[in-house]
């Protein structure tokens, strides 16, 4: 039947040698994994009222207690156009405060509020539940994290070079 391929079905198209086959793209597998993670996080974070990016932001703030917005964006790899509205929503929910530096109006410090810190207890089991959902052993997860970090470093280096492969 000539319908849509089922999710995850491998393409029957032959690799023509130029690599332009979707199922051969590492980036596509990473995208699918990222979206699958997002779905699991959406289910786990729903009761806490957090989105996945908000959860990552709160985890970073719980770890560092306070950060400059610019530093937070660098850690999370979010631009200001994405991070600012996210922080505004967290602030409106009473989970963080943002404070401008009196000496440098461009610098804004963000920190969790008491309610934001209390939320930590509500989501404390999320990492263990995510690990269980992956089906990976702790050693496999560590190996994958290391591989992904190496991949990210390599891609960052490639993005900062002016030479592109032919």
Contact map, one row per residue, 1 for C-alpha under 8 A:
1110000000000000000000000000000000000000000000000000000000000000000000000000000000000000000000000000000000000000000000000000000000000000000000000000000000000000000000
1111000000000000000000000000000000000000000000000000000000000000000000000000000000000000000000000000000000000000000000000000000000000000000000000000000000000000000000
1111100000000000000000000000000000000000000000000000000000000000000000000000000000000000000000000000000000000000000000000000000000000000000000000000000000000000000000
0111110000000000000000000000000000000000000000000000000000000000000000000000000000000000000000000000000000000000000000000000000000000000000000000000000000000000000000
0011111010000000000000000000000000000000000000000000000000000000000000000000000000000000000000000000000000000000000000000000000000000000000000000000000000000000000000
0001111110000000000000000000000000000000000000000000000000000000000000000000000000000000000000000000000000000000000000000000000000000000000000000000000000000000000000
0000111110000000000000000000000000000000000000000000000000000000000000000000000000000000000000000000000000000000000000000000000000000000000000000000000000000000000000
0000011111000000000000000000000000000000000000000000000000000000000000000000000000000000000000000000000000000000000000000000000000000000000000000000000000000000000000
0000111111100000000000000000000000000000000000000000000000000000000000000000000000000000000000000000000000000000000000000000000000000000000000000000000000000000000000
0000000111110000000000100000000000000000000000000000000000000000000000000000000000000000000000000000000000000000000000000000000000000000000000000000000000000000000000
0000000011111000000011100000000000000000000000000000000000000000000000000000000000000000000000000000000000000000000000000000000000000000000000000000000000000000000000
0000000001111100000000000000000000000000000000000000000000000000000000000000000000000000000000000000000000000000000000000000000000000000000000000000000000000000000000
0000000000111110000010000000000000000000000000000000000000000000000000000000000000000000000000000000000000000000000000000000000000000000000000000000000000000000000000
0000000000011111000010000000000000000000000000000000000000000000000000000000000000000000000000000000000000000000000000000000000000000000000000000000000000000000000000
0000000000001111111110000000000000000000000000000000000000000000000000000000000000000000000000000000000000000000000000000000000000000000000000000000000000000000000000
0000000000000111111100000000000000000000000000000000000000000000000000000000000000000000000000000000000000000000000000000000000000000000000000000000000000000000000000
0000000000000011111100000000000000000000000000000000000000000000000000000000000000000000000000000000000000000000000000000000000000000000000000000000000000000000000000
0000000000000011111100000000000000000000000000000000000000000000000000000000000000000000000000000000000000000000000000000000000000000000000000000000000000000000000000
0000000000000011111110011000000000000000000000000000000000000000000000000000000000000000000000000000000000000000000000000000000000000000000000000000000000000000000000
0000000000000011111111011000000000000000000000000000000000000000000000000000000000000000000000000000000000000000000000000000000000000000000000000000000000000000000000
0000000000101110001111111000000000000000000000000000000000000000000000000000000000000000000000000000000000000000000000000000000000000000000000000000000000000000000000
0000000000100000000111111001000000000000000000000000000000000000000000000000000000000000000000000000000000000000000000000000000000000000000000000000000000000000000000
0000000001100000000011111001100000000000000000000000000000000000000000000000000000000000000000000000000000000000000000000000000000000000000000000000000000000000000000
0000000000000000001111111100000000000000000000000000000000000000000000000000000000000000000000000000000000000000000000000000000000000000000000000000000000000000000000
0000000000000000001111111111100000000000000000000000000000000000000000000000000000000000000000000000000000000000000000000000000000000000000000000000000000000000000000
0000000000000000000000011111110000000000000000000000000000000000000000000000000000000000000000000000000000000000000000000000000000000000000000000000000000000000000000
0000000000000000000000001111111000000000000000000000000000000000000000000000000000000000000000000000000000000000000000000000000000000000000000000000000000000000000000
0000000000000000000001101111111100000000000000000000000000000000000000000000000000000000000000000000000000000000000000000000000000000000000000000000000000000000000000
0000000000000000000000101111111110000000000000000000000000000000000000000000000000000000000000000000000000000000000000000000000000000000000000000000000000000000000000
0000000000000000000000000111111111000000000000000000000000000000000000000000000000000000000000000000000000000000000000000000000000000000000000000000000000000000000000
0000000000000000000000000011111111100000000000000000000000000000000000000000000000000000000000000000000000000000000000000000000000000000000000000000000000000000000000
0000000000000000000000000001111111110000000000000000000000000000000000000000000000000000000000000000000000000000000000000000000000000000000000000000000000000000000000
0000000000000000000000000000111111111000000000000000000000000000000000000000000000000000000000000000000000000000000000000000000000000000000000000000000000000000000000
0000000000000000000000000000011111111100000000000000000000000000000000000000000000000000000000000000000000000000000000000000000000000000000000000000000000000000000000
0000000000000000000000000000001111111110000000000000000000000000000000000000000000000000000000000000000000000000000000000000000000000000000000000000000000000000000000
0000000000000000000000000000000111111111000000000000000000000000000000000000000000000000000000000000000000000000000000000000000000000000000000000000000000000000000000
0000000000000000000000000000000011111111100000000000000000000000000000000000000000000000000000000000000000000000000000000000000000000000000000000000000000000000000000
0000000000000000000000000000000001111111110000000001000000000000000000000000000000000000000000000000000000000000000000000000000000000000000000000000000000000000000000
0000000000000000000000000000000000111111111000000000000000000000000000000000000000000000000000000000000000000000000000000000000000000000000000000000000000000000000000
0000000000000000000000000000000000011111111100000000000000000000000000000000000000000000000000000000000000000000000000000000000001001000000000000000000000000000000000
0000000000000000000000000000000000001111111110000011000000000000000000000000000000000000000000000000000000000000000000000000000001000000000000000000000000000000000000
0000000000000000000000000000000000000111111111000011000000000000000000000000000000000000000000000000000000000000000000000000000000000000000000000000000000000000000000
0000000000000000000000000000000000000011111111000000000000000000000000000000000000000000000000000000000000000000000000000000000000000000000000000000000000000000000000
0000000000000000000000000000000000000001111111100000000000000000000000000000000000000000000000000000000000000000000000000000010000000000000000000000000000000000000000
0000000000000000000000000000000000000000111111111111001000000000000000000000000000000000000000000000000000000000000000000010010000000000000000000000000000000000000000
0000000000000000000000000000000000000000011111111110000000000000000000000000000000000000000000000000000000000000000000000000000000000000000000000000000000000000000000
0000000000000000000000000000000000000000000111111100000000000000000000000000000000000000000000000000000000000000000000000000000000000000000000000000000000000000000000
0000000000000000000000000000000000000000000011111100000000000000000000000000000000000000000000000000000000000000000000100110000000000000000000000000000000000000000000
0000000000000000000000000000000000000000000011111110000000000000000000000000000000000000000000000000000000000000000000000000000000000000000000000000000000000000000000
0000000000000000000000000000000000000000000011111111011000000000000000000000000000000000000000000000000000000000000000000000000000000000000000000000000000000000000000
0000000000000000000000000000000000000000110011001111111000000000000000000000000000000000000000000000000000000000000000000000000000000000000000000000000000000000000000
0000000000000000000000000000000000000100110010000111111100000000000000000000000000000000000000000000000000000000000000000000000000000000000000000000000000000000000000
0000000000000000000000000000000000000000000000000011111110000000000000000000000000000100000000000000000000000000000000000000000000000000000000000000000000000000000000
0000000000000000000000000000000000000000000000000111111111000000000000000000000000000100010000000000000000000000000000000000000000000000000000000000000000000000000000
0000000000000000000000000000000000000000000010000111111111100000000000000000000000000000000000000000000000000000000000000000000000000000000000000000000000000000000000
0000000000000000000000000000000000000000000000000001111111110000000000000001000000000000000000000000000000000000000000000000000000000000000000000000000000000000000000
0000000000000000000000000000000000000000000000000000111111111000000000010001000000000000000000000000000000000000000000000000000000000000000000000000000000000000000000
0000000000000000000000000000000000000000000000000000011111111100000000000000000000000000000000000000000000000001000100000000000000000000000000000000000000000000000000
0000000000000000000000000000000000000000000000000000001111111110000000000000000000000000000000000000000000000000000000000000000000000000000000000000000000000000000000
0000000000000000000000000000000000000000000000000000000111111111000000010000000000000000000000000000000000000000000000000000000000000000000000000000000000000000000000
0000000000000000000000000000000000000000000000000000000011111111111000000000000000000000000000000000000000000111000000000000000000000000000000000000000000000000000000
0000000000000000000000000000000000000000000000000000000001111111110000000000000000000000000000000000000000000001000010010000000000000000000000000000000000000000000000
0000000000000000000000000000000000000000000000000000000000111111100000000000000000000000000000000000000000000000000000000000000000000000000000000000000000000000000000
0000000000000000000000000000000000000000000000000000000000011111111000000000000000000000000000000000000000000000000000000000000000000000000000000000000000000000000000
0000000000000000000000000000000000000000000000000000000000001111111000000000000000000000000000000000000000000011000000000000000000000000000000000000000000000000000000
0000000000000000000000000000000000000000000000000000000000001101111100000000000000000000000000000000000000001111000000000000000000000000000000000000000000000000000000
0000000000000000000000000000000000000000000000000000000000001001111110110000000000000000000000000000000000001110000000000000000000000000000000000000000000000000000000
0000000000000000000000000000000000000000000000000000000000000000011111110000000000000000000000000000000000111100000000000000000000000000000000000000000000000000000000
0000000000000000000000000000000000000000000000000000000000000000001111111000000000000000000000000000000000111100000000000000000000000000000000000000000000000000000000
0000000000000000000000000000000000000000000000000000000000000000000111111100000100000000000000000000000000110000000000000000000000000000000000000000000000000000000000
0000000000000000000000000000000000000000000000000000000000000000001111111110000000000000000000000000000000000000000000000000000000000000000000000000000000000000000000
0000000000000000000000000000000000000000000000000000000010010000001111111111000000000000000000000000000000000000000000000000000000000000000000000000000000000000000000
0000000000000000000000000000000000000000000000000000000000000000000011111111111100100000000000000000000000000000000000000000000000000000000000000000000000000000000000
0000000000000000000000000000000000000000000000000000000000000000000001111111111000000000000000000000000000000000000000000000000000000000000000000000000000000000000000
0000000000000000000000000000000000000000000000000000000000000000000000111111110000000000000000000000000000000000000000000000000000000000000000000000000000000000000000
0000000000000000000000000000000000000000000000000000000110000000000000011111110000000000000000000000000000000000000000000000000000000000000000000000000000000000000000
0000000000000000000000000000000000000000000000000000000000000000000000001111111000000000000000000000000000000000000000000000000000000000000000000000000000000000000000
0000000000000000000000000000000000000000000000000000000000000000000000001111111101100000000000000000000000000000000000000000000000000000000000000000000000000000000000
0000000000000000000000000000000000000000000000000000000000000000000000001100111111100000000000000000000000000000000000000000000000000000000000000000000000000000000000
0000000000000000000000000000000000000000000000000000000000000000000001001000011111110000000000000000000000000000000000000000000000000000000000000000000000000000000000
0000000000000000000000000000000000000000000000000000000000000000000000000000001111111000000000000000000000000000000000000000000000000000000000000000000000000000000000
0000000000000000000000000000000000000000000000000000000000000000000000000000011111111100000000000000000000000000000000000000000000000000000000000000000000000000000000
0000000000000000000000000000000000000000000000000000000000000000000000001000011111111110000000000000000000000000000000000000000000000000000000000000000000000000000000
0000000000000000000000000000000000000000000000000000000000000000000000000000000111111111000000000000000000000000000000000000000000000000000000000000000000000000000000
0000000000000000000000000000000000000000000000000000000000000000000000000000000011111111100000000000000000000000000000000000000000000000000000000000000000000000000000
0000000000000000000000000000000000000000000000000000110000000000000000000000000001111111110000000000000000000000000000000000000000000000000000000000000000000000000000
0000000000000000000000000000000000000000000000000000000000000000000000000000000000111111111000010000000000000000000000000000000000000000000000000000000000000000000000
0000000000000000000000000000000000000000000000000000000000000000000000000000000000011111111100000000000000000000000000000000000000000000000000000000000000000000000000
0000000000000000000000000000000000000000000000000000000000000000000000000000000000001111111110000000000000000000000000000000000000000000000000000000000000000000000000
0000000000000000000000000000000000000000000000000000010000000000000000000000000000000111111111110000000000000000000000000000000000000000000000000000000000000000000000
0000000000000000000000000000000000000000000000000000000000000000000000000000000000000011111111111100000000000000000000000000000000000000000000000000000000000000000000
0000000000000000000000000000000000000000000000000000000000000000000000000000000000000001111111100000000000000000000000000000000000000000000000000000000000000000000000
0000000000000000000000000000000000000000000000000000000000000000000000000000000000000000111111110000000000000000000000000000000000000000000000000000000000000000000000
0000000000000000000000000000000000000000000000000000000000000000000000000000000000000000011111111000000000000000101100000000000000000000000000000000000000000000000000
0000000000000000000000000000000000000000000000000000000000000000000000000000000000000000011111111000000000000001111110000000000000000000000000000000000000000000000000
0000000000000000000000000000000000000000000000000000000000000000000000000000000000000010011011111100000000000111100100000000000000000000000000000000000000000000000000
0000000000000000000000000000000000000000000000000000000000000000000000000000000000000000001001111110000000000111100000000000000000000000000000000000000000000000000000
0000000000000000000000000000000000000000000000000000000000000000000000000000000000000000001000011111000000011110000000000000000000000000000000000000000000000000000000
0000000000000000000000000000000000000000000000000000000000000000000000000000000000000000000000001111100000011100000000000000000000000000000000000000000000000000000000
0000000000000000000000000000000000000000000000000000000000000000000000000000000000000000000000000111110111111000000000000000000000000000000000000000000000000000000000
0000000000000000000000000000000000000000000000000000000000000000000000000000000000000000000000000011111111111000000000000000000000000000000000000000000000000000000000
0000000000000000000000000000000000000000000000000000000000000000000000000000000000000000000000000001111110000000000000000000000000000000000000000000000000000000000000
0000000000000000000000000000000000000000000000000000000000000000000000000000000000000000000000000000111110000000000000000000000000000000000000000000000000000000000000
0000000000000000000000000000000000000000000000000000000000000000000000000000000000000000000000000001111111100000000000000000000000000000000000000000000000000000000000
0000000000000000000000000000000000000000000000000000000000000000000000000000000000000000000000000001111111110000000000000000000000000000000000000000000000000000000000
0000000000000000000000000000000000000000000000000000000000000000000000000000000000000000000000000001100111110000000000000000000000000000000000000000000000000000000000
0000000000000000000000000000000000000000000000000000000000000000000111000000000000000000000000000001100111111000000000000000000000000000000000000000000000000000000000
0000000000000000000000000000000000000000000000000000000000000000000111000000000000000000000000000111100011111100000000000000000000000000000000000000000000000000000000
0000000000000000000000000000000000000000000000000000000000000000011110000000000000000000000000000111100000111110000000000000000000000000000000000000000000000000000000
0000000000000000000000000000000000000000000000000000000000001000011110000000000000000000000000011110000000011111000000000000000000000000000000000000000000000000000000
0000000000000000000000000000000000000000000000000000000000001000111000000000000000000000000000011100000000001111100000000000000000000000000000000000000000000000000000
0000000000000000000000000000000000000000000000000000000001001100110000000000000000000000000000111000000000000111111110000000000000000000000000000000000000000000000000
0000000000000000000000000000000000000000000000000000000000000000000000000000000000000000000001111000000000000011111110000000000000000000000000000000000000000000000000
0000000000000000000000000000000000000000000000000000000000000000000000000000000000000000000000100000000000000001111111000000000000000000000000000000000000000000000000
0000000000000000000000000000000000000000000000000000000000000000000000000000000000000000000001100000000000000001111111100000000000000000000000000000000000000000000000
0000000000000000000000000000000000000000000000000000000001000000000000000000000000000000000001110000000000000001111111110000000000000000000000000000000000000000000000
0000000000000000000000000000000000000000000000000000000000000100000000000000000000000000000000100000000000000001111111111000000000000000000000000000000000000000000000
0000000000000000000000000000000000000000000000000000000000000000000000000000000000000000000000000000000000000000011111111100000000000000000000000000000000000000000000
0000000000000000000000000000000000000000000000010000000000000000000000000000000000000000000000000000000000000000001111111110000000000000000000000000000000000000000000
0000000000000000000000000000000000000000000000000000000000000100000000000000000000000000000000000000000000000000000111111111000000000000000000000000000000000000000000
0000000000000000000000000000000000000000000000000000000000000000000000000000000000000000000000000000000000000000000011111111000000000000000000000000000000000000000000
0000000000000000000000000000000000000000000000010000000000000000000000000000000000000000000000000000000000000000000001111111100000000000000000000000000000000000000000
0000000000000000000000000000000000000000000010010000000000000000000000000000000000000000000000000000000000000000000000111111110000000000000000000000000000000000000000
0000000000000000000000000000000000000000000000000000000000000000000000000000000000000000000000000000000000000000000000011111111000000000000000000000000000000000000000
0000000000000000000000000000000000000000000000000000000000000000000000000000000000000000000000000000000000000000000000000111111110000000000000000000000000000000000000
0000000000000000000000000000000000000000000110000000000000000000000000000000000000000000000000000000000000000000000000000011111111000000000000000000000000000000000000
0000000000000000000000000000000000000000000000000000000000000000000000000000000000000000000000000000000000000000000000000001111111100000000000000000000000000000000000
0000000000000000000000000000000000000000000000000000000000000000000000000000000000000000000000000000000000000000000000000000111111110000000000000000000000000000000000
0000000000000000000000000000000000000000000000000000000000000000000000000000000000000000000000000000000000000000000000000000111111111000000000000000000000000000000000
0000000000000000000000000000000000000001100000000000000000000000000000000000000000000000000000000000000000000000000000000000011111111100000000000000000000000000000000
0000000000000000000000000000000000000000000000000000000000000000000000000000000000000000000000000000000000000000000000000000001111111111010000000000000000000000000000
0000000000000000000000000000000000000000000000000000000000000000000000000000000000000000000000000000000000000000000000000000000111111111000000000000000000000000000000
0000000000000000000000000000000000000001000000000000000000000000000000000000000000000000000000000000000000000000000000000000000011111110000000000000000000000000000000
0000000000000000000000000000000000000000000000000000000000000000000000000000000000000000000000000000000000000000000000000000000001111111000000000000000000000000000000
0000000000000000000000000000000000000000000000000000000000000000000000000000000000000000000000000000000000000000000000000000000000111111100000000000000000000000000000
0000000000000000000000000000000000000000000000000000000000000000000000000000000000000000000000000000000000000000000000000000000000110111111110000000000000000000000000
0000000000000000000000000000000000000000000000000000000000000000000000000000000000000000000000000000000000000000000000000000000000000011111110000000000000000000000000
0000000000000000000000000000000000000000000000000000000000000000000000000000000000000000000000000000000000000000000000000000000000100001111111000000000000000000000000
0000000000000000000000000000000000000000000000000000000000000000000000000000000000000000000000000000000000000000000000000000000000000001111111100000000000000000000000
0000000000000000000000000000000000000000000000000000000000000000000000000000000000000000000000000000000000000000000000000000000000000001111111110000000000000000000000
0000000000000000000000000000000000000000000000000000000000000000000000000000000000000000000000000000000000000000000000000000000000000001111111111000000000000000000000
0000000000000000000000000000000000000000000000000000000000000000000000000000000000000000000000000000000000000000000000000000000000000000011111111100000000000000000000
0000000000000000000000000000000000000000000000000000000000000000000000000000000000000000000000000000000000000000000000000000000000000000001111111110000000000000000000
0000000000000000000000000000000000000000000000000000000000000000000000000000000000000000000000000000000000000000000000000000000000000000000111111111000000000000000000
0000000000000000000000000000000000000000000000000000000000000000000000000000000000000000000000000000000000000000000000000000000000000000000011111111100000000000000000
0000000000000000000000000000000000000000000000000000000000000000000000000000000000000000000000000000000000000000000000000000000000000000000001111111110000000000000000
0000000000000000000000000000000000000000000000000000000000000000000000000000000000000000000000000000000000000000000000000000000000000000000000111111111000000000000000
0000000000000000000000000000000000000000000000000000000000000000000000000000000000000000000000000000000000000000000000000000000000000000000000011111111100000000000000
0000000000000000000000000000000000000000000000000000000000000000000000000000000000000000000000000000000000000000000000000000000000000000000000001111111110000000000000
0000000000000000000000000000000000000000000000000000000000000000000000000000000000000000000000000000000000000000000000000000000000000000000000000111111111000000000000
0000000000000000000000000000000000000000000000000000000000000000000000000000000000000000000000000000000000000000000000000000000000000000000000000011111111100000000000
0000000000000000000000000000000000000000000000000000000000000000000000000000000000000000000000000000000000000000000000000000000000000000000000000001111111110000000000
0000000000000000000000000000000000000000000000000000000000000000000000000000000000000000000000000000000000000000000000000000000000000000000000000000111111111000000000
0000000000000000000000000000000000000000000000000000000000000000000000000000000000000000000000000000000000000000000000000000000000000000000000000000011111111100000000
0000000000000000000000000000000000000000000000000000000000000000000000000000000000000000000000000000000000000000000000000000000000000000000000000000001111111110000000
0000000000000000000000000000000000000000000000000000000000000000000000000000000000000000000000000000000000000000000000000000000000000000000000000000000111111111000000
0000000000000000000000000000000000000000000000000000000000000000000000000000000000000000000000000000000000000000000000000000000000000000000000000000000011111111100000
0000000000000000000000000000000000000000000000000000000000000000000000000000000000000000000000000000000000000000000000000000000000000000000000000000000001111111100000
0000000000000000000000000000000000000000000000000000000000000000000000000000000000000000000000000000000000000000000000000000000000000000000000000000000000111111110000
0000000000000000000000000000000000000000000000000000000000000000000000000000000000000000000000000000000000000000000000000000000000000000000000000000000000011111110000
0000000000000000000000000000000000000000000000000000000000000000000000000000000000000000000000000000000000000000000000000000000000000000000000000000000000001111111100
0000000000000000000000000000000000000000000000000000000000000000000000000000000000000000000000000000000000000000000000000000000000000000000000000000000000000011111100
0000000000000000000000000000000000000000000000000000000000000000000000000000000000000000000000000000000000000000000000000000000000000000000000000000000000000000111110
0000000000000000000000000000000000000000000000000000000000000000000000000000000000000000000000000000000000000000000000000000000000000000000000000000000000000000111111
0000000000000000000000000000000000000000000000000000000000000000000000000000000000000000000000000000000000000000000000000000000000000000000000000000000000000000001111
0000000000000000000000000000000000000000000000000000000000000000000000000000000000000000000000000000000000000000000000000000000000000000000000000000000000000000000111
